[in-house]
């Protein structure tokens, strides 16, 4: 647009075609803004809905951080059965008909996480694995109660 020395209000009153063009552009800009705000609100609702699913898949895909009980037991030179018996004796876990379960006071501490195993399209299985935090918890408990260290750290 070329410069016009008249103030905007005077120019709008003096030139009806100019006023119509300016208000049409203003209306279009407001319409675009309303559309973008609506789109942003929808994207935020979608992100809030999908976030728990993404967090779940992040935990599942971080498989490298999770360890089966047998691996930790091997660190201590024990079989999985002997190791879980020792954990039961300490009151850390119990063995239900479905596998190892942490006692309620430890269940919400982030010591274990679920792993889902898919077999084909229909059958799936789940098992509990120890997190690094859980591994450290076991390390501390076994060291404090039995003075037991992993074989790598044990002094000959």
C-alpha positions in Angstrom: 0.0 0.0 0.0 1.2 3.5 -0.8 1.4 6.0 2.0 -1.6 8.3 2.5 -1.2 11.4 4.7 -4.8 11.1 6.1 -5.2 9.5 9.5 -6.7 6.0 9.2 -10.2 6.9 10.6 -10.5 9.8 8.2 -9.4 7.6 5.3 -11.9 4.9 6.1 -14.7 7.5 6.2 -13.5 9.2 3.0 -13.0 6.1 0.9 -15.7 3.4 1.3 -13.9 0.9 -1.0 -10.8 1.2 1.1 -12.8 0.7 4.3 -14.5 -2.4 2.8 -11.1 -3.9 1.8 -9.6 -3.2 5.2 -12.5 -4.7 7.1 -12.6 -7.7 4.8 -8.9 -8.4 5.5 -9.5 -8.0 9.2 -12.4 -10.5 9.0 -10.2 -13.0 7.1 -7.4 -12.6 9.7 -9.7 -13.1 12.6 -11.2 -16.1 10.9 -7.8 -17.6 10.3 -6.8 -17.0 13.9 -10.0 -18.6 15.2 -9.4 -21.6 13.0 -5.8 -22.0 14.2 -6.9 -21.6 17.9 -9.5 -24.3 17.4 -6.9 -26.5 15.7 -4.4 -26.0 18.5 -7.0 -26.8 21.1 -7.8 -30.1 19.2 -4.1 -31.0 19.0 -3.7 -30.3 22.7 -6.7 -32.6 23.6 -5.3 -35.3 21.3 -1.8 -35.0 22.9 -3.3 -35.3 26.4 -5.2 -38.4 25.3 -2.2 -40.0 23.6 0.4 -39.2 26.2 -0.4 -42.1 28.5 -0.1 -44.5 25.6 3.2 -43.0 24.5 4.5 -43.3 28.0 3.5 -46.9 28.1 5.2 -47.7 24.8 8.3 -45.8 25.9 8.5 -48.1 29.0 7.9 -51.2 26.9 10.5 -50.2 24.3 13.1 -49.4 26.9 13.6 -53.2 27.2 17.4 -52.7 27.8 16.6 -51.2 31.2 14.6 -54.1 32.4 16.0 -57.4 33.7 14.5 -60.8 34.4 14.9 -62.2 37.9 17.1 -65.0 36.5 19.7 -62.4 35.3 20.0 -60.7 38.6 20.1 -64.1 40.4 23.0 -65.1 38.1 24.8 -62.0 39.2 24.8 -63.4 42.7 25.7 -66.9 41.6 22.2 -68.3 42.4 19.4 -70.0 40.5 16.2 -68.0 40.0 14.3 -70.3 42.4 16.9 -69.8 45.2 17.0 -66.1 44.6 13.2 -65.7 44.7 13.1 -67.9 47.8 15.5 -65.5 49.5 13.4 -62.5 48.4 10.3 -64.2 49.8 12.1 -64.7 53.1 13.0 -61.0 53.2 9.3 -60.1 52.6 10.0 -58.4 49.3 7.8 -60.5 47.1 5.4 -63.4 47.0 4.8 -66.0 44.3 1.2 -66.1 43.1 0.0 -68.7 40.7 0.8 -66.2 37.9 4.4 -65.4 38.9 6.4 -63.1 41.0 4.6 -60.2 42.7 6.1 -57.5 44.9 4.6 -57.0 48.3 2.2 -54.0 48.5 4.7 -51.7 50.4 7.2 -52.1 47.4 4.7 -52.4 44.6 4.4 -48.6 43.8 8.1 -47.8 44.1 9.0 -48.4 40.4 11.1 -51.5 41.1 9.4 -53.7 38.5 7.7 -53.1 35.2 5.5 -55.2 32.9 6.8 -56.6 29.6 4.2 -57.8 27.1 5.3 -60.6 24.8 3.2 -61.2 21.7 3.1 -64.6 20.1 1.6 -64.2 16.6 -1.5 -62.1 16.3 -3.7 -63.3 19.1 -1.7 -64.8 22.1 0.2 -62.5 24.4 1.9 -63.0 27.7 3.0 -60.6 30.4 5.9 -60.9 32.9 7.4 -58.6 35.5 11.0 -57.5 35.0 13.2 -55.6 37.4 14.0 -51.9 36.6 17.5 -50.5 37.3 15.9 -48.9 40.4 14.7 -52.3 41.5 18.0 -53.8 40.9 19.6 -51.2 43.1 17.0 -51.8 45.8 17.8 -55.6 45.7 21.5 -54.8 45.9 20.9 -52.7 49.1 18.5 -55.2 50.7 20.8 -58.2 50.1 23.9 -56.3 51.2 22.2 -55.0 54.4 20.4 -58.3 55.4 22.8 -61.0 54.2 26.0 -59.1 53.5 25.6 -60.5 50.0 27.2 -58.8 47.0 27.1 -59.7 43.3 30.0 -62.0 42.3 31.6 -59.1 40.4 31.9 -57.1 43.6 32.6 -59.9 46.1 36.0 -59.9 47.7 37.7 -63.3 47.3 
